[in-house]
Amino acid sequence: MKIDQIIKTYNYSGPRYTSYPPATHFEKSYNNENFISDIINSNSESPENISFYIHIPFCPQICHFCGCTTEKGFTKPFIRRYIDALMKEITFLSKFINKGRKVSQVHWGGGTPNAIAMRYIEEVTNFIKDNFDFTDKYEMAIECSPAYLDFQHIEKLKFYGFNRISLGIQDFDKKVLNAINRKGSKHPIEEIMKKIKIEGFKGTNIDLIYGLPLQTEKSFQKTIEKALNLDADRIVTFSYAHLPSIFTRQKVLDEIGLPTTLDKAKMYLNGFNFFTSNNYNAIGIDHYAKKSDELSIALKMKKLGRNFQGYCTKSNTGQVYGFGASSISQLTSAYSQNIKNASEYIKKIEKDNVAVLRGYRVNKKQKVIREIINSIMCNYYLNFQEISELHSIKVEKIKEIINYKNIKLEKYISNGFIDISRNKISINESARLVVRNIAMEFDPLNSSNKGIYSNTI
């Protein structure tokens, strides 16, 4: 099936499925008391491991494309208040987490975590290390903008216990960076990568975005070629989600102009073909990992997982406990999101120790659906018998829960996107652009039209 035909047939809005149900279904009736109760319940659920997410909602300069919760114009006293509130939240909620459980992941996101003073990162990290035991193969990662990253920062992060750095590069073309209001790297990116490796980090990640203003198929090819030469362990090519009705800062990009959907699809496919021809495996819908990387090994064993922070191995993934403004906790049976505005978050924490904005309790049927969608999105296959054994539900009942009908999949079969054999479904390599569409066929909530989503391509 040609690219233009794929776009015409499948380019419609749909969830990214970083959670199930999607965050658009979170309810404002969910409150602080619900969250505390669900944290206590999470201690007896699997996965047993703990993942912590720390959100730093500050950026010295906000990019026009950004859909994250972030703020600018912050002062040093305000950051101090924010860290104090963050520490108070962690200290309070940690009381409800069983200390017999081990931490397998810590992830710092934003915003721009490396835009705040390193001593704040050390303060929070030391509290976690002092109060929890870590697994032998834990991952401690931080998202960094190279525009504010010094070599001494890399040294300090390694000393604090970090072993993975994700560099938000987005594009190497200065014209594109200027158009999206993003600063380039403070130091030559090659030297930053060299320093990270010298310090002994076990993994580096480079984030790129395709579909931005002034990008062309040719210019993005140069970007991915340069990214390859940096020899990162993982490379991510995010699809730019243009939703100016939700993120008003994106409206300015309409004035500059965006690539066509066809050009955007070509950028994706060129990236896919280029990286998979150069010792990287395609991971999920937008990640690439070296063939020796643990994500590639997990994919081969059909044990790849996913959360709001990205793709991860099931063995290393824990239930996620999020701290900070807008952070989302992903427990086995519940989701909880904090108040988004940093000032309001601080006031709420100072008053109540907890700052829940909304959340959702996941029922047994939805856990089954979540398992199905994750299997499709992460491991490109679905085995109904495995789902049946995992959740102790008969295959016939599972198909009833998702309203399964072969007719819903006929177009994907005829286009060569999927193969069906008894109770197994395999997603072929040619279906990478439409994996979200395929997952939507197994989602009973999809017909509810609840929320605004980006297009799948």
C-alpha positions as CSV (number, residue, x, y, z in Angstrom):
1,M,0.0,0.0,0.0
2,K,1.5,3.4,-1.1
3,I,2.1,6.1,1.5
4,D,-0.5,8.5,0.0
5,Q,-3.1,5.7,0.2
6,I,-2.2,5.0,3.8
7,I,-2.6,8.6,4.7
8,K,-5.9,8.9,3.0
9,T,-7.2,5.8,4.7
10,Y,-5.7,5.9,8.2
11,N,-4.8,9.4,9.1
12,Y,-7.4,10.2,11.7
13,S,-7.2,11.2,15.3
14,G,-6.6,8.6,18.0
15,P,-5.0,8.0,21.4
16,R,-1.3,7.5,21.8
17,Y,-2.1,4.9,24.5
18,T,0.6,5.8,26.9
19,S,-2.0,4.7,29.4
20,Y,-5.3,2.8,29.3
21,P,-7.8,4.2,29.6
22,P,-6.2,7.3,28.0
23,A,-5.7,10.4,30.2
24,T,-8.7,12.0,28.5
25,H,-10.9,9.7,30.6
26,F,-9.4,10.7,34.0
27,E,-12.0,12.0,36.4
28,K,-12.0,15.1,38.5
29,S,-14.0,13.3,41.2
30,Y,-10.8,11.3,42.0
31,N,-9.2,13.0,45.1
32,N,-6.3,12.9,47.6
33,E,-7.9,10.3,49.8
34,N,-8.5,8.0,46.8
35,F,-4.8,8.3,45.8
36,I,-3.5,7.5,49.3
37,S,-5.8,4.5,49.4
38,D,-4.6,3.3,46.0
39,I,-0.9,3.7,47.0
40,I,-1.5,1.4,50.0
41,N,-3.3,-1.1,47.7
42,S,-0.4,-0.9,45.2
43,N,1.9,-2.5,47.7
44,S,0.2,-5.9,47.2
45,E,0.0,-5.7,43.5
46,S,2.4,-6.5,40.7
47,P,4.8,-5.3,39.4
48,E,6.4,-5.2,42.8
49,N,9.2,-2.8,41.7
50,I,8.9,0.9,42.2
51,S,9.4,3.6,39.5
52,F,9.6,7.2,40.6
53,Y,8.9,10.1,38.2
54,I,10.0,13.6,39.2
55,H,8.6,16.5,37.2
56,I,10.4,19.9,36.9
57,P,8.0,22.3,35.2
58,F,10.5,25.1,34.3
59,C,12.2,26.1,31.1
60,P,14.3,29.2,30.6
61,Q,12.8,29.5,27.1
62,I,9.7,27.7,26.0
63,C,9.6,26.1,22.6
64,H,6.6,26.9,20.4
65,F,5.9,23.2,19.7
66,C,5.9,22.1,23.3
67,G,2.9,20.2,24.6
68,C,4.4,19.6,28.1
69,T,3.5,21.3,31.3
70,T,6.1,23.9,31.8
71,E,6.5,27.5,32.8
72,K,9.1,30.3,32.3
73,G,9.9,33.5,34.2
74,F,10.6,31.6,37.4
75,T,12.9,33.0,40.2
76,K,15.4,31.3,42.4
77,P,13.2,31.8,45.5
78,F,10.3,30.2,43.6
79,I,12.3,27.2,42.6
80,R,13.4,26.8,46.2
81,R,9.7,26.8,47.2
82,Y,8.9,24.3,44.5
83,I,11.7,21.9,45.6
84,D,10.5,22.2,49.2
85,A,7.0,21.3,48.2
86,L,8.3,18.4,46.1
87,M,10.3,17.1,49.1
88,K,7.3,17.5,51.3
89,E,5.1,15.5,48.9
90,I,7.7,12.7,48.5
91,T,8.3,12.5,52.2
92,F,4.6,12.3,53.0
93,L,3.5,9.8,50.3
94,S,6.6,7.6,50.8
95,K,5.1,6.7,54.2
96,F,2.5,4.7,52.4
97,I,4.9,2.8,50.1
98,N,6.2,-0.5,51.5
99,K,9.9,-0.1,52.0
100,G,10.4,-3.8,51.3
101,R,9.9,-3.1,47.7
102,K,12.8,-2.0,45.5
103,V,13.3,0.9,43.2
104,S,14.1,-0.1,39.6
105,Q,13.6,3.2,37.9
106,V,13.9,7.0,38.6
107,H,13.0,9.4,35.8
108,W,13.3,13.2,35.8
109,G,11.3,15.0,33.2
110,G,9.9,18.4,32.4
111,G,10.2,21.2,31.5
112,T,14.0,21.2,31.6
113,P,15.3,19.4,34.7
114,N,18.9,20.4,34.1
115,A,17.8,24.1,34.1
116,I,17.6,24.1,37.9
117,A,20.6,24.1,40.2
118,M,22.3,20.7,40.6
119,R,22.1,20.9,44.3
120,Y,18.3,20.5,44.1
121,I,18.6,17.4,42.0
122,E,21.1,16.1,44.5
123,E,18.7,16.8,47.4
124,V,15.8,14.9,46.0
125,T,17.9,12.1,44.7
126,N,19.6,11.6,48.1
127,F,16.3,11.4,49.9
128,I,15.1,8.6,47.6
129,K,18.4,6.7,47.9
130,D,18.4,7.1,51.7
131,N,14.8,5.8,52.1
132,F,14.6,3.1,49.5
133,D,16.6,0.1,48.3
134,F,17.5,-0.1,44.6
135,T,17.6,-3.2,42.4
136,D,21.1,-4.2,41.1
137,K,20.2,-3.1,37.6
138,Y,18.3,0.1,38.4
139,E,17.9,2.9,35.8
140,M,18.1,6.5,36.9
141,A,17.5,8.8,33.9
142,I,17.2,12.6,33.4
143,E,16.0,14.6,30.4
144,C,18.4,17.3,29.6
145,S,18.5,20.2,27.1
146,P,22.0,20.5,25.7
147,A,21.4,24.3,25.6
148,Y,22.0,24.4,29.4
149,L,24.2,21.4,29.9
150,D,27.8,21.8,31.1
151,F,30.5,19.1,31.4
152,Q,30.5,19.5,35.2
153,H,26.8,18.8,35.2
154,I,27.4,15.5,33.6
155,E,30.1,14.7,36.3
156,K,27.7,15.6,39.1
157,L,24.8,13.6,37.7
158,K,27.0,10.5,37.5
159,F,28.1,11.1,41.1
160,Y,24.5,11.4,42.3
161,G,23.7,8.0,40.8
162,F,22.3,8.7,37.4
163,N,23.3,6.3,34.7
164,R,21.2,7.4,31.7
165,I,20.9,10.8,30.0
166,S,18.3,11.8,27.4
167,L,19.3,14.8,25.2
168,G,16.4,16.8,23.7
169,I,18.0,17.9,20.5
170,Q,14.8,17.9,18.2
171,D,16.7,19.0,15.1
172,F,20.3,20.1,14.2
173,D,19.1,22.7,11.7
174,K,19.5,26.2,13.2
175,K,16.7,27.5,11.0
176,V,14.3,24.9,12.4
177,L,15.4,25.6,16.0
178,N,14.9,29.3,15.5
179,A,11.4,28.7,14.1
180,I,10.4,26.7,17.1
181,N,12.1,29.1,19.6
182,R,14.6,26.6,20.8
183,K,18.3,27.2,21.7
184,G,20.9,25.0,20.2
185,S,23.5,23.1,22.2
186,K,25.8,25.1,24.5
187,H,28.8,22.9,23.6
188,P,29.4,20.9,20.5
189,I,27.0,17.9,20.8
190,E,29.9,15.5,19.9
191,E,31.8,16.7,22.9
192,I,28.8,16.3,25.2
193,M,28.3,12.7,24.0
194,K,32.0,11.9,24.5
195,K,31.9,13.3,28.0
196,I,28.8,11.2,28.9
197,K,30.6,8.1,27.7
198,I,33.8,8.9,29.5
199,E,31.9,9.4,32.8
200,G,30.5,5.8,32.4
201,F,26.8,6.3,31.8
202,K,25.3,3.0,30.7
203,G,23.0,4.7,28.2
204,T,22.4,7.8,26.1
205,N,19.2,8.8,24.4
206,I,18.7,11.4,21.7
207,D,15.3,12.9,21.0
208,L,14.4,14.2,17.6
209,I,11.0,15.5,16.3
210,Y,9.7,15.3,12.7
211,G,6.9,17.4,11.3
212,L,8.3,20.8,12.5
213,P,8.2,24.1,10.6
214,L,10.9,24.4,7.8
215,Q,11.7,20.7,8.0
216,T,11.8,18.9,4.7
217,E,12.4,15.3,3.7
218,K,16.0,16.3,2.7
219,S,16.8,18.4,5.8
220,F,15.5,15.7,8.2
221,Q,17.6,13.1,6.4
222,K,20.7,15.2,7.4
223,T,19.5,15.3,11.0
224,I,19.1,11.5,11.3
225,E,22.5,11.0,9.6
226,K,24.1,13.3,12.2
227,A,22.3,11.5,15.0
228,L,23.6,8.2,13.8
229,N,27.2,9.5,13.9
230,L,26.7,10.4,17.6
231,D,26.5,6.7,18.4
232,A,23.7,7.0,20.9
233,D,22.3,3.8,22.5
234,R,18.7,4.9,21.7
235,I,17.3,7.4,19.2
236,V,13.7,8.7,19.3
237,T,11.9,10.3,16.4
238,F,8.8,11.8,17.9
239,S,5.9,12.8,15.6
240,Y,5.1,16.5,16.2
241,A,1.5,16.6,17.5
242,H,-0.1,19.9,16.3
243,L,-3.0,20.7,18.7
244,P,-3.2,24.5,18.9
245,S,-6.7,24.4,20.3
246,I,-5.2,22.8,23.4
247,F,-1.7,24.2,23.4
248,T,-2.1,27.9,22.3
249,R,1.6,28.4,22.1
250,Q,1.6,26.2,18.9
251,K,-0.6,28.7,17.0
252,V,2.5,30.7,16.0
253,L,3.7,27.7,14.0
254,D,0.6,27.9,11.7
255,E,2.0,31.3,10.5
256,I,5.3,29.7,9.6
257,G,3.8,26.7,8.0
258,L,4.1,22.9,8.6
259,P,5.2,20.1,6.4
260,T,2.4,18.2,4.6
261,T,1.2,14.9,6.1
262,L,2.8,13.2,3.1
263,D,6.2,14.8,3.7
264,K,5.9,14.0,7.4
265,A,5.2,10.4,6.7
266,K,8.2,10.2,4.4
267,M,10.4,11.6,7.2
268,Y,9.2,8.8,9.4
269,L,9.7,6.1,6.9
270,N,13.2,7.4,5.9
271,G,14.2,7.4,9.6
272,F,12.8,3.9,10.0
273,N,14.7,2.6,7.0
274,F,17.9,4.4,7.8
275,F,18.2,3.4,11.5
276,T,17.1,-0.2,11.0
277,S,19.8,-0.5,8.2
278,N,22.4,0.8,10.6
279,N,22.4,-1.6,13.6
280,Y,19.3,-0.2,15.3
281,N,16.0,-2.0,16.0
282,A,12.7,-0.2,15.7
283,I,11.1,-0.1,19.2
284,G,7.4,0.7,19.3
285,I,6.2,3.5,17.1
286,D,9.0,6.0,17.5
287,H,12.0,4.6,19.3
288,Y,15.2,3.0,18.0
289,A,17.7,1.0,20.0
290,K,21.0,-0.6,19.2
291,K,20.6,-4.3,18.7
292,S,22.7,-4.9,21.9
293,D,20.4,-2.6,24.0
294,E,18.1,-4.1,26.6
295,L,15.1,-2.7,24.8
296,S,16.0,-4.7,21.6
297,I,16.5,-7.8,23.7
298,A,13.2,-7.3,25.5
299,L,11.4,-6.8,22.1
300,K,12.9,-10.1,20.8
301,M,11.5,-11.9,23.9
302,K,8.1,-10.1,23.6
303,K,8.7,-8.5,27.0
304,L,8.7,-4.8,26.1
305,G,6.7,-2.4,28.2
306,R,5.6,1.2,28.1
307,N,4.6,4.1,30.4
308,F,4.3,7.9,30.2
309,Q,8.1,8.1,30.2
310,G,8.6,5.9,27.2
311,Y,9.4,2.3,26.3
312,C,11.0,0.1,28.9
313,T,11.6,-3.6,29.7
314,K,8.9,-5.4,31.7
315,S,11.5,-6.7,34.1
316,N,12.7,-3.2,34.9
317,T,9.3,-1.5,35.0
318,G,7.7,-0.7,38.3
319,Q,4.5,0.9,39.3
320,V,5.1,4.6,38.7
321,Y,4.8,7.1,41.6
322,G,4.8,10.6,40.2
323,F,5.9,13.8,42.1
324,G,5.7,17.4,41.2
325,A,3.3,19.6,39.3
326,S,1.3,17.7,36.6
327,S,3.1,14.4,37.3
328,I,1.1,11.2,36.7
329,S,1.3,8.1,38.9
330,Q,0.6,4.9,37.0
331,L,-0.3,2.2,39.6
332,T,-1.6,-1.2,38.6
333,S,-5.2,-0.3,39.5
334,A,-5.2,3.5,39.3
335,Y,-3.9,6.6,37.7
336,S,-3.5,9.9,39.5
337,Q,-2.4,13.3,38.1
338,N,-1.3,16.3,40.1
339,I,-2.3,19.9,39.8
340,K,-0.6,21.3,36.7
341,N,0.2,24.9,37.7
342,A,3.4,25.1,39.8
343,S,2.1,27.9,42.1
344,E,-1.2,26.1,42.8
345,Y,0.7,22.8,43.3
346,I,2.9,24.4,45.9
347,K,0.0,25.9,47.8
348,K,-1.9,22.6,47.8
349,I,1.2,20.6,49.0
350,E,1.9,23.2,51.7
351,K,-1.7,22.8,52.9
352,D,-2.5,19.1,52.3
353,N,0.8,17.2,51.5
354,V,-1.0,15.9,48.4
355,A,-2.1,17.7,45.2
356,V,-4.3,15.5,43.1
357,L,-6.1,17.1,40.2
358,R,-7.8,14.1,38.7
359,G,-7.4,10.3,38.4
360,Y,-9.0,7.0,37.4
361,R,-9.5,3.6,39.0
362,V,-9.0,0.8,36.5
363,N,-11.4,-2.1,36.6
364,K,-10.6,-5.8,35.8
365,K,-11.9,-5.6,32.2
366,Q,-9.9,-2.5,31.5
367,K,-6.7,-4.2,32.8
368,V,-7.3,-6.9,30.2
369,I,-7.8,-4.3,27.4
370,R,-4.6,-2.5,28.6
371,E,-2.6,-5.7,28.3
372,I,-3.9,-6.3,24.8
373,I,-3.2,-2.7,23.6
374,N,0.3,-2.7,25.2
375,S,1.1,-6.0,23.5
376,I,0.1,-4.6,20.1
377,M,1.8,-1.2,20.7
378,C,5.0,-2.6,22.2
379,N,5.6,-6.1,20.9
380,Y,3.7,-6.1,17.6
381,Y,1.7,-9.2,18.4
382,L,-1.3,-10.4,20.4
383,N,-1.7,-13.9,21.8
384,F,-5.2,-14.3,23.3
385,Q,-4.1,-17.5,25.1
386,E,-1.3,-15.6,27.0
387,I,-3.8,-12.9,28.0
388,S,-6.2,-15.6,29.2
389,E,-3.6,-17.3,31.4
390,L,-2.3,-14.0,32.8
391,H,-5.7,-12.7,33.8
392,S,-7.4,-16.1,34.5
393,I,-10.2,-15.3,32.0
394,K,-11.3,-17.5,29.1
395,V,-10.4,-16.5,25.6
396,E,-14.1,-16.3,24.6
397,K,-14.7,-13.8,27.5
398,I,-11.7,-11.7,26.5
399,K,-13.0,-11.4,22.9
400,E,-16.4,-10.4,24.4
401,I,-14.8,-7.7,26.5
402,I,-13.2,-6.0,23.5
403,N,-16.1,-6.7,21.1
404,Y,-13.7,-8.7,18.9
405,K,-14.9,-9.4,15.3
406,N,-12.7,-10.6,12.5
407,I,-14.5,-8.2,10.1
408,K,-13.0,-5.2,12.0
409,L,-9.5,-6.4,11.0
410,E,-10.2,-7.4,7.4
411,K,-8.8,-4.2,5.9
412,Y,-5.6,-4.6,7.8
413,I,-5.3,-8.2,6.6
414,S,-6.0,-7.3,3.0
415,N,-3.4,-4.6,3.1
416,G,-0.8,-7.0,4.5
417,F,-0.5,-5.2,7.8
418,I,-1.4,-8.1,10.0
419,D,-1.6,-11.9,10.0
420,I,-4.1,-14.0,12.0
421,S,-3.5,-17.6,13.0
422,R,-6.0,-19.1,15.5
423,N,-5.7,-17.0,18.7
424,K,-2.6,-15.1,17.6
425,I,-2.3,-11.8,15.7
426,S,1.0,-10.6,14.3
427,I,1.6,-7.0,13.2
428,N,4.0,-6.8,10.2
429,E,6.8,-4.3,9.7
430,S,4.7,-2.5,6.9
431,A,2.1,-1.6,9.6
432,R,4.4,0.7,11.6
433,L,2.6,3.9,10.5
434,V,-0.8,2.4,11.5
435,V,-0.1,0.6,14.8
436,R,-2.2,3.1,16.7
437,N,-5.1,2.5,14.3
438,I,-4.8,-1.2,14.8
439,A,-4.8,-0.8,18.6
440,M,-7.9,1.3,18.4
441,E,-9.8,-1.6,16.9
442,F,-9.4,-3.4,20.3
443,D,-10.5,-0.4,22.4
444,P,-14.2,-0.4,23.4
445,L,-13.9,3.2,24.6
446,N,-12.8,4.4,21.2
447,S,-16.4,5.0,20.1
448,S,-16.9,7.4,23.0
449,N,-15.1,10.3,21.2
450,K,-14.0,11.5,24.6
451,G,-11.1,14.0,24.3
452,I,-9.1,15.6,21.5
453,Y,-6.3,13.5,20.0
454,S,-3.5,14.1,17.5
455,N,-3.7,12.3,14.1
456,T,-2.2,8.9,13.9
457,I,0.2,9.8,11.1
